[in-house]
Structures are given as C-alpha cells and as structure tokens.
Amino acid sequence: MGNRDHLTDALVTSLPPGSKQYYVWDKKTCGFGVLIGATGTRAFVGKINHPGKGSRWLTLQAKTTEAARVEYAAHLVADPQAVNRWRGHIADRDGRK
C-alpha cells in the first residue's frame, strides 16, 4: 500500500505497525491523514500549509475517520487562507479553474 489511500475506519484499523511511525494520507481530503505509531497506536492528524511560514500540524481528538474529517474541516474553516489553498488544490485536482 502507498502512503495515500481513501481513509475509512476499516482501513485505519487494518494498518499494521511498522519498524517506525508512518503516515497514511487521505486521497479525498488534502492534508488529512492518520499517524500509525511503531507500537500500533493510531492518531488522526491534519497538516495545514502556510506558504512562507511553514506548516501547522494538528492532532485530532476524534476516534472515527468521519468524525476526524469533520474536525479537520472545522480547523480549515477557522483559517481562511487554508480554505482558499484547499479550494485551489481541489480545482487543480479536478482540472477546473
């Protein structure tokens, strides 16, 4: 499996621990993913890029994939610059301007 997939609860539960922690990013929602620890712990994460300022990493509190996706979206809405970049990413991905 690559490091991008459509995240579902079943997929997240099935991800095995590795020799070190790793991320699997959602294909559907840019910047949303899950961190799998070396011991098998799982945490939903979000990454909001701020050009010229670095990235803001979020550890989401939700326990299910859909709840975490909603929590991440709430963080994006609270950051207008992130919303505009996210919209641009979706338009680029879908071939729209």
N, C-alpha and C positions, 0 to 999 in steps of 0.2 A: 504494500500500500504506500502511496506517496504521502506527502505531508499536507495535501489538500483533499478534502472529501466533503460530501454533504453530511454534516453532523446530525446524528439522531441519538436518542438515548441508547438504543441497541448498539450502535457503533461505538459510542463512548465507553460503554460497559465492556465491550469486547476487546478494546485496545490493550495489548499486553505491556507490562513494564519493560523498559529497555535497560541497558547497562548504565545509562544516564538519562536524565529527563529529556523529553522532547515535546514538541507542539504538533498538533494537527489543526490546520486552519479550515474553516468552512468555505466551501465553494460559493455558497449563496450569499453570505454576509461578509463583506470585506472587513478585515480587522478583528473578526470574532473567531475564537478557537478554544481548544482545550489543551491544558498542560498535563502531561502524564509523567508523574514522578518515577524515579528509579525503583521505588518501593511499591508502585502501583496506585499511589494517590492520584486523584483527579481534581482539577480545578478549572472552571471556565474562566477565560481571560479575554480582554479586549485590548486592542492597541490602536490608539488614535495618533496619527502622524501630524506633526506641526512643522511644516517646512521652515527651515532655518532655526528651529527651536528644539528639535529632537522629537521624541515620541512620548506619549503618556500611556503607561501601562495600567490596566485595571484588573484587579482580581474580583470577579463577580461572585456574589453571595448565593445566587440561585443554585438549586440542586438538580434541575432538569434542563435539557437543552433548550426547549422553547422558552422557559422562564428566563434563562440566561440570555437568550437572544433578545427578549423584550427589555431586560435590564440594560443590556448593551445599547440598544436603540435609545433608551431614555438618556443615557450619557451622551450619545451623539446629538440628540435634540438640544441638550443643555449647552452644546458647543457649536454655535452657528458656523464657524469656519470648517469644522469637521463635517457638518451636514453638506456644505457646498462641495467639499472634496469627495465625499461619498457619492453624491449625485453625479459628479463628473466621472467617477470610476464606473458607475452603473451605465452611464451613457456611452462611455468608451467601450465597455464590455459588450454592450448590446448593439454597437455600431450606430448609435444615434448621436446627434449633436445637440 
